[in-house]
Amino acid sequence: MSTPDQPAPTVLTERAGNVLLVTINRPQARNALDLDVATRLADAFDAAESEPEIRCVVLTGAGDQAFSAGADLKALARGERAIVPGREHYGFAGVVRHPTSTPVIAAVNGAALGGGTELALAADLVVAAEHATFGVPEVKRGLLAAAGGVFRLPEQLPRKVAMRLVLTGEPMSAAEALRWGLVNEVVPAADVVPTAMRLAEVIAANAPLAVQASKRLALGLFDGDRPAEAELWERSGEEMGRLFTSNDAAEGMRAFAEKRPPQWTAG
């Protein structure tokens, strides 16, 4: 239980048999991702990978409004990144470039925007609420979806569908995400986590070593990484680095904070 002096942890974990339920617990901030959340997520995924009895992970967000609104822009504005010191190779939120042999199911209980969508892209399976949405609005802030969105969306969706998301920054509904195969199931909001947990239990009932080996081969995982993505991550980081120092990126964040349309200068 949280108190004014000791707030609730920003990430909660709960074991149910051979399944670990991981919940991003910042509903007041639409489950935005800051360094504390990233560190706790990295810890949870590391624990799952090192514990043989955990055979599947379900990742969700607290509340019923947002799975995650992505990077915490307030934290970003003060120079804080959701990258874990010493575990930078895990990528944004301690998850997106941290492929584990343990299967991961995203239970998307609401809006998944920016880094929220990138968390879903990093998962193996996705169960979404009927009211859930997916999108990468970074171009509206003078940035790009550098946590895997710009190259994983064209991998997981038809290219033209993916490019609409990447270039417009507009969201996609859960029904449309199901139509294009971005999610596996769409269910009523109250059923999102229970459905994901049942799916996890089906996976957990299988031979764990066979499941893990199958995942590694299917995704091209080797030594805790996806070598096929290495060049894309490098180029994504270079492009984001240039954008982050641009006038447009500063204007995008100012305009967002001031709740006004940005004035772009392409500089």
C-alpha angles and dihedrals in degrees: 000000000000125000131189088261095043113034121199116274114268090232124041126197128197128179119218109178107296093346127090116207111205118191126191100222109200102101091152088062095039087256092292116182121245133158094278092053091045092051093049093046091050089050092049094049091046090051091050092050093050096046112080092199092062105083102166138019126213115200121197143149130248119254127015102272106068139020085193133325089211127238117015099246092197090057090044091052091056091050099261117137127196090236117116114234110240090017099062089135088068087071130210116359090005088275119065097076095028104092112186130194088233110091116246127207120194112214098199105201098176141334115006106190131168106330089013091064089043090056088053091048089053092053123089096225134015131208113187136193117240090249095047120120133195127206148136105223095171093115087063088061098045092259139095134238093263098164091082099290098112094056104024095055092060088046094053100034136041105279097245091049091049093047091054089058094044098046102036099038087216119139130247123223123240090248091055091044088055091048092055096041099250089125132033100215139009116205139163113288095253091055100051100094095034090051092048091048092051090050089049090052090054089053092044091054090065126084102286098214091050092049092049094047090048091053093048093051095042093053099034093244117173127172093346096310142081104238092190089066097047097097092044091053090049093050092044090054092049093050092046091049091056093045094047092062094046126109089236093059091051090047092048093056093043091050091048091050091046093045095234136119112274121245106221122206100174087236 
